[in-house]
Amino acid sequence: MSNVINTACPGCKKVLRVPADWVNKNIRCKFCNTTMQIKASTAPKVPTVTGVTDAKQPQTANRLVSTPPATSQTASQTKPLNSPIPEVANQNPLDFDEIPGASKRKKKAGAWIVPAVLALVLFTIGGVGAVFVLKFANDKKPTVADGSGQLDPKYSEDKKETDSPKKKAPASEKTGGEKGTANINAKFPRRAMLVSVHNYFYANPIQYGITVSGAKNIPKLVDFFKNQFRVPGDQVIHLSDIAKDNPVPPTKGVIEATISDYLKTSRKQDRVMLVFIGHAVENDGKVYLAPIEGDLTAPAGLIPLEWLYKELKECPARQKLLVLDVCRYNPAQGFERPGGDPMSSKMEEVIKAVPEGVQVITACSVDQRSMETDGEPLGVFMDAFYTVMQKGIQGKIQKVSDGIPVEEIFESIKKRVGEVVAEQGFKQVPKIFGSIKDNGAEYDPAEKFPEKIKIAGAPKANPESVKFMKTVFEEISTPPVKATNADSSIKFEYLPPVPDKFIKDYAVSNEPETELQKAVKQARVELWAISSVDDKELPADIKASVVATRNKIKVNLNVLKDGYRVPGNENTFKAGIEKDEKEVALMMLGLTEALDALKKLEEKKDEESKRWQANYDFVLARLEAQVAYLYEYQSALGQMRKELPAHDPKIHGGWKLASTIKLQGDSAGKKLAKESNGILEKLAKAVPGSPWEVMAKREKFTALGLEWQATK
């Protein structure tokens, strides 16, 4: 225990026992809420209050002087903190609002005004003070014999002046138990698991914030669980493809195994939180959560909510909270891939059937989505959740036996979401279902904590499979159809191992390069040549050819914008749009020539190995999809040049091209999109479990339609 020294509060004058290492820190009196700063003085030596003194420390102690810090904040801004132990509250953010920067502020020239006003106030209330002096004149408080005026270290304000011996404080008060306040060293019986899925294989990506210093992002939530909510560090885990410390693909097997371990190993005295950020879908009256490789149209590869509810029900923990941030949708991105449909009434009905003793918070309600906006890159709900978690539990000292104030957290989140949606003009109302059934065990500091939470079920990578997938991706790599800010790349180490039969049947051939293989490579060159990818990031096998093609066609690679700002001069703006249309036409020229060359060689496909037959089909479909997209883009530019899309000047500052499933442009583009989709669907079925299946399904689910959406 650290040394403790007596000092007096400048507000209520009560004697406080303060740890010696809190000198020069800003604290708040728990009796009257007066904000003060503890400073050391050169007073005579004073014996320290009960505690173990390190033999290495000098056998003297400074006298402490309590002074109000130079701050404009008043004590009335915070409610008094109650505690059976007459100590100053520690600086844990769970216990009280900190006074940031007060100790660092310099005194100004007019600093004498504050003590002068304070003296006048004290003089005014002197009469009241006299009453208290008379009332407690006979209450003699023992002092030490060194003449310093300090109280005897054995005296404390909560001790009654009787001759009866003082009772020994129960162990719970020392450790922060049922009757004690939060001890900074107490290990709270809490656990937290955050599952977030972002770069989906076959669904819309989900934003995770901005990964720069000071910005909001998902990985920071882990720190809030630890610090603001007092969850022990080894009892927190973030399972995600973008986790800061240990990114792991949140596949179906990994998510299920880790959640199951997490819940089953929880103790009866524990309070557990489980947060899921990702896509969910309702199919035939059942609700499923989507892992990173989940196909939203195939329930067999998804995670049934009924399974998760069963695991939660069987979890022995004292308190259980599930947060579902599903139905995520970004209107500026649109339906680039599946995911983001509004919550159906059936989905809410299934979610609402919460097991007894479990509480569930959802990000939205029926016919609503969990919206992602330009101002809230985490999503409106998760942005609010982040803010509430960052502030922590306000207004009270947390005890280790206290429950997580779910209702208070929910109301704060709901209020913040309401403020955002009211400003931006859409509907999103979070909901809460279920209730606590406190039938767990009481807090027991002697019970051993569960082992450190670990990610379970992650299969070890097969070197041969990884090598095979890498070579296939290199041979058929193409840029995204639509440029996007989200990381849409597939990490082949995340994929299930390729069966040995595929590796053998689709092995690399050492035969001389054929005319068809050259045509496939040239098609890839044309696709990369019109992408906005920097020269140094181009695929190594075709880099020189791509650079040469770019120099030849001299196309502005930034012409394929994802949006425009509201123009100051409409005529000048539309003239610029016309120039963009001409640039897009030049892009289409090289692509259509490569497409014609590929189609002419279709009859020779059967002469190729299985590997190059699959390569041919994929690149042909990918080329058709790109040309279809450019047709759609041209049509969108034509609409813009004809008439500016609708927008609210008070809210919107421009437009973005959002993806839609249905194409709205030229009929030639619609025909090519249909042909591409058919080839991809056939390829995926022909080579299940292979890299071609993954790429084919991914491109098949990519929406090629476009529409203008007003944005900030």
Residue pairs with C-beta under 8 A, 6 or more apart in sequence:
1 51
1 52
2 19
2 20
2 21
2 51
3 19
3 20
3 21
3 48
3 49
3 51
3 53
3 57
3 61
4 17
4 18
4 19
4 20
4 48
4 49
4 50
4 51
4 153
5 17
5 18
5 19
5 20
5 46
5 48
5 49
5 61
5 62
5 63
5 64
6 15
6 16
6 17
6 18
6 46
6 49
6 64
6 150
6 151
6 153
7 15
7 16
7 18
7 38
7 64
7 65
7 66
8 14
8 15
8 16
8 66
9 15
9 16
9 29
9 31
9 32
9 34
9 36
9 66
10 34
10 36
10 66
10 67
10 68
11 29
11 32
11 33
11 34
11 36
11 68
11 75
12 29
12 31
12 32
12 34
14 29
14 31
14 32
14 86
14 157
15 86
15 141
15 151
15 155
15 156
15 157
16 29
16 66
16 86
16 87
16 88
17 49
17 86
17 87
17 88
17 156
18 27
18 38
18 64
18 87
18 88
20 48
20 61
20 62
22 38
22 88
23 38
23 39
23 40
23 62
23 64
24 37
24 38
24 39
24 40
24 103
25 37
25 38
25 91
25 103
26 35
26 36
26 37
26 69
26 91
26 98
26 99
26 102
26 103
27 35
27 36
27 37
27 38
27 88
27 89
27 91
28 34
28 35
28 36
28 75
28 78
28 81
28 88
28 89
28 96
28 97
28 99
29 35
29 36
29 88
30 80
30 81
30 82
30 83
30 86
30 87
30 88
30 89
31 80
31 86
32 75
32 80
33 75
33 76
33 78
33 79
33 80
33 81
34 68
34 75
35 68
35 69
35 71
35 73
35 75
35 99
35 102
36 66
36 67
36 68
36 69
37 66
37 67
37 68
37 69
37 102
37 103
38 64
38 65
38 66
39 64
39 65
39 67
40 62
40 63
40 64
40 65
41 62
41 63
41 64
41 65
42 62
43 62
43 63
43 148
44 63
44 146
44 147
44 148
45 60
45 61
45 146
46 61
46 63
46 144
46 146
46 148
46 150
47 61
47 144
47 153
48 61
48 153
49 153
50 153
50 154
53 59
63 148
63 150
68 114
69 99
69 102
69 103
69 105
70 102
70 105
70 107
70 108
70 111
70 114
71 99
71 102
71 105
73 99
77 97
78 96
78 97
78 395
79 395
81 89
81 95
81 96
81 396
81 397
82 397
83 89
83 181
83 397
84 158
84 173
84 179
84 180
84 181
85 158
85 173
85 180
85 181
86 156
86 157
86 158
89 95
89 96
89 181
89 397
90 182
90 184
91 98
92 182
92 184
92 230
92 398
93 227
93 228
93 392
94 182
94 228
94 229
94 230
94 392
94 393
94 397
94 398
95 181
95 182
95 396
95 397
95 398
96 397
97 394
122 129
139 161
141 151
141 152
141 155
142 151
142 152
142 154
142 155
143 149
143 150
143 151
143 152
144 150
144 151
144 152
144 153
159 166
170 177
170 179
170 180
171 177
171 445
172 178
172 179
172 180
172 443
172 445
173 179
173 180
174 180
174 183
175 183
175 186
175 400
175 445
176 182
176 183
176 186
176 399
176 400
177 399
177 400
177 401
177 443
177 445
178 399
178 401
178 442
178 443
180 399
180 400
181 397
181 399
182 230
182 397
182 398
182 399
182 400
183 400
186 400
186 445
187 232
187 400
187 445
187 449
188 230
188 231
188 232
188 398
188 400
189 267
189 269
189 270
189 271
189 318
189 400
189 443
189 449
190 229
190 230
190 231
190 232
190 235
190 270
190 271
190 272
190 273
190 404
191 231
191 235
191 236
191 262
191 266
191 270
191 271
191 272
191 273
191 317
191 450
191 453
192 225
192 229
192 231
192 235
192 236
192 237
192 272
192 273
192 274
192 275
193 236
193 237
193 239
193 258
193 259
193 262
193 272
193 273
193 274
193 275
193 453
194 218
194 221
194 222
194 225
194 236
194 237
194 238
194 239
194 240
194 275
194 277
195 239
195 240
195 250
195 255
195 258
195 259
195 274
195 275
195 276
195 277
195 278
196 206
196 208
196 218
196 238
196 239
196 240
196 242
196 250
196 275
196 276
196 277
196 278
197 206
197 240
197 241
197 250
197 277
197 278
197 279
197 290
197 291
197 292
198 205
198 206
198 207
198 208
198 240
198 241
198 242
198 486
198 487
199 205
199 241
199 242
199 292
199 486
199 487
199 488
199 489
199 490
200 206
200 278
200 279
200 290
200 292
200 294
200 337
200 339
201 292
201 293
201 294
201 490
201 694
201 697
201 698
202 293
202 294
202 295
202 296
202 337
202 338
202 697
202 698
202 701
203 279
203 290
203 294
203 296
203 337
203 338
203 339
203 701
204 279
204 328
204 329
204 330
204 333
204 335
204 336
204 337
204 338
204 339
204 340
205 336
205 337
205 484
205 486
205 487
205 488
206 277
206 278
206 279
206 328
206 372
206 379
207 330
207 372
207 377
207 378
207 379
207 486
208 217
208 218
208 219
208 240
208 242
208 378
209 215
209 216
209 217
209 218
209 220
209 377
209 378
210 216
210 217
210 377
211 217
211 219
216 377
216 378
216 383
216 386
217 378
218 238
218 240
218 242
218 277
218 378
218 382
219 238
219 240
219 242
219 243
219 244
220 386
221 238
221 275
221 385
221 386
221 389
222 236
222 238
222 244
224 386
224 389
224 390
224 392
225 231
225 236
225 273
225 389
226 232
226 233
226 236
227 392
228 389
228 390
228 391
228 392
228 393
229 389
229 392
229 393
229 404
230 398
231 273
232 449
234 449
234 452
234 453
235 449
235 450
235 452
235 453
236 453
237 258
237 262
237 453
237 454
237 455
238 244
238 245
239 248
239 250
239 254
239 255
239 258
239 455
240 247
240 248
240 250
241 247
241 248
241 249
241 250
241 292
241 491
241 494
246 455
248 254
248 455
248 458
249 292
249 293
249 458
249 491
249 493
249 494
250 278
250 291
250 292
251 291
251 292
251 293
251 494
251 496
252 291
252 293
252 294
252 301
252 302
252 303
253 457
253 459
254 291
254 455
254 456
254 457
254 458
255 289
255 291
255 303
256 303
256 307
256 457
257 456
257 457
258 453
258 454
258 455
258 456
258 457
259 274
259 308
259 311
260 311
260 456
261 453
261 454
261 456
262 272
262 274
262 453
263 272
263 274
263 311
263 312
263 314
263 315
263 317
264 311
264 314
264 315
265 450
265 451
266 272
266 315
266 316
266 317
266 450
267 316
267 317
267 441
267 447
267 449
267 450
268 316
268 317
268 318
268 440
268 441
269 318
269 440
269 441
269 442
269 443
269 444
269 447
270 316
270 317
270 318
270 319
270 440
270 450
271 317
271 318
271 319
271 320
271 321
271 403
271 404
272 315
272 317
272 319
272 320
272 321
273 321
273 323
273 404
274 312
274 320
274 321
274 322
274 323
275 322
275 323
275 325
276 289
276 322
276 323
276 324
276 325
276 326
277 325
277 328
277 379
277 382
278 289
278 290
278 291
278 325
278 326
278 328
279 289
279 290
279 294
279 296
279 326
279 327
279 328
279 339
279 340
280 287
280 288
280 289
280 290
280 305
280 324
280 326
280 327
280 347
281 287
281 288
281 290
281 296
281 302
281 341
282 288
282 344
282 346
282 347
282 350
283 299
284 299
285 346
285 350
286 299
286 304
286 305
286 306
286 350
287 304
287 305
287 306
287 347
287 350
287 351
288 294
288 299
288 302
288 303
288 304
288 305
289 302
289 303
289 305
289 308
289 326
290 296
290 302
290 303
290 339
291 301
291 302
291 303
292 494
293 301
293 494
293 495
293 496
294 301
294 302
294 303
295 301
295 697
296 302
296 338
296 339
297 338
305 350
305 351
306 350
308 322
309 353
309 354
309 355
309 358
310 355
312 320
312 322
312 355
312 358
313 355
313 356
313 357
313 358
316 440
317 440
318 403
318 438
318 439
318 440
318 441
319 403
319 404
319 406
319 436
319 438
319 440
320 357
320 358
320 359
321 358
321 359
321 360
321 361
321 404
321 406
322 358
322 359
322 360
322 361
323 360
323 361
323 385
324 351
324 360
324 361
324 362
324 363
325 363
325 370
325 379
325 381
325 382
325 385
326 343
326 362
326 363
326 370
327 340
327 341
327 342
327 343
327 347
327 363
327 364
327 368
327 369
327 370
328 339
328 340
328 363
328 369
328 370
328 372
328 379
329 339
329 340
329 341
329 369
329 370
329 371
329 372
330 340
330 371
330 372
330 373
331 371
331 373
331 658
331 709
331 711
332 374
332 563
332 656
332 658
332 709
332 711
333 372
333 484
333 486
333 658
333 659
334 658
334 659
334 660
334 703
334 707
334 709
335 658
335 659
335 660
335 661
335 703
336 482
336 484
336 659
336 702
336 703
337 698
337 701
337 702
337 703
338 701
340 369
341 369
342 364
342 366
342 367
342 368
342 369
343 362
343 364
343 365
343 366
343 367
343 368
343 369
344 366
344 367
345 366
345 367
348 362
348 365
348 366
348 431
351 360
351 362
351 433
352 433
354 360
354 433
354 434
355 434
356 437
357 434
357 435
357 436
357 437
357 439
358 434
359 406
359 432
359 433
359 434
359 435
359 436
360 432
360 433
360 434
361 406
361 410
361 413
361 430
361 431
361 432
362 430
362 431
362 432
362 433
363 370
363 379
363 381
363 382
363 428
363 430
364 370
364 381
364 428
364 429
364 430
364 431
365 428
365 429
365 430
365 431
367 427
368 427
368 428
368 429
369 428
370 379
370 380
370 381
370 382
370 428
371 379
371 380
371 421
371 426
371 428
372 378
372 379
372 380
373 380
373 420
373 424
373 712
374 711
374 712
375 420
375 424
375 712
376 382
376 383
376 420
377 383
378 386
380 417
380 420
380 421
380 428
381 413
381 417
381 428
381 430
383 416
383 420
384 412
384 413
384 414
384 416
384 417
384 420
385 413
387 416
388 409
388 412
388 413
388 416
393 405
393 408
400 443
400 445
401 442
401 443
403 436
403 438
406 432
406 436
407 432
410 430
410 432
413 430
414 429
414 430
417 428
417 429
417 430
418 429
421 427
421 428
423 651
424 651
425 648
425 651
459 496
459 497
461 493
461 497
462 497
462 498
464 500
464 503
465 497
465 498
465 503
466 492
466 493
468 498
468 502
468 503
468 506
468 691
469 492
469 495
469 498
469 691
470 492
471 508
472 506
472 611
472 690
472 691
472 692
473 490
473 492
473 691
473 695
474 539
474 540
474 541
475 541
475 615
476 524
476 615
476 618
476 619
476 692
476 695
477 524
477 539
478 524
478 527
478 528
478 619
478 622
479 527
479 528
479 531
479 533
480 488
480 531
481 622
481 625
481 626
481 629
481 699
481 702
481 704
482 562
482 629
482 659
482 702
483 531
483 532
483 560
483 562
484 562
490 694
490 695
490 698
492 691
495 691
495 694
496 689
498 689
498 690
498 691
499 689
502 687
502 689
502 690
505 610
506 609
506 610
506 611
506 614
506 687
506 690
507 611
508 611
509 609
509 611
509 612
511 609
514 604
514 607
514 608
514 612
515 601
515 604
516 601
516 604
516 605
516 607
516 608
516 612
516 616
517 608
517 612
517 615
519 594
519 597
519 598
519 601
520 598
520 612
520 615
520 616
520 619
521 541
521 542
521 545
522 545
522 594
522 597
523 594
523 595
523 597
523 598
523 619
523 620
523 622
523 623
524 539
524 542
524 619
525 542
525 545
525 546
525 549
525 594
526 549
526 590
526 591
526 593
526 594
526 623
527 591
527 622
527 623
527 626
528 538
528 539
528 542
528 546
529 546
529 549
529 550
529 553
529 555
529 590
530 555
530 557
530 560
530 587
530 590
530 591
531 557
532 557
532 558
532 560
535 543
535 546
535 547
535 550
538 546
538 547
539 546
549 590
550 557
553 586
553 587
553 589
553 590
555 583
555 586
555 587
556 583
559 580
559 583
559 584
559 587
560 584
560 587
560 633
561 580
561 657
562 656
562 657
563 654
563 655
563 656
563 657
563 711
564 573
564 640
564 654
564 655
565 653
565 654
566 644
566 647
566 649
566 652
566 653
566 654
566 655
567 573
567 644
570 644
574 640
574 641
577 637
577 640
577 641
578 641
580 637
581 634
581 637
581 638
581 641
584 630
584 633
584 634
584 637
585 634
587 630
588 627
588 630
588 631
591 623
591 626
591 627
591 630
592 627
594 623
595 620
595 623
595 624
595 627
598 616
598 619
598 620
598 623
599 620
601 616
602 620
605 613
605 616
605 617
606 613
608 616
614 683
614 686
614 687
614 690
614 692
615 692
617 679
617 682
617 683
617 692
618 680
618 683
618 692
618 695
618 696
618 699
620 679
621 675
621 676
621 677
621 679
621 680
621 683
621 696
621 699
622 676
622 699
624 672
624 673
624 675
624 676
624 679
625 672
625 673
625 676
625 699
625 702
625 704
627 669
627 672
628 663
628 669
628 670
628 672
628 673
628 676
628 704
629 669
629 704
630 669
631 665
631 666
631 668
631 669
631 672
632 663
632 664
632 665
632 666
632 669
632 704
632 705
632 706
633 657
633 665
633 706
634 665
634 666
635 664
635 665
635 666
635 669
635 706
636 657
636 665
636 706
636 707
636 708
639 645
639 708
640 655
640 708
645 655
645 708
645 710
646 710
647 654
647 655
647 710
648 710
651 710
651 712
652 710
652 711
652 712
653 711
653 712
654 710
654 711
654 712
655 708
655 709
655 710
655 711
656 708
656 709
656 711
657 706
657 707
657 708
657 709
658 706
658 707
658 708
658 709
659 703
659 704
659 705
659 706
660 703
660 705
660 706
660 707
661 703
661 705
662 705
663 669
663 670
663 673
663 704
663 705
664 705
664 706
664 707
665 706
669 704
673 704
676 699
677 700
680 696
680 697
680 699
680 700
681 696
681 700
683 692
683 693
683 696
684 692
684 693
684 696
684 697
684 700
687 693
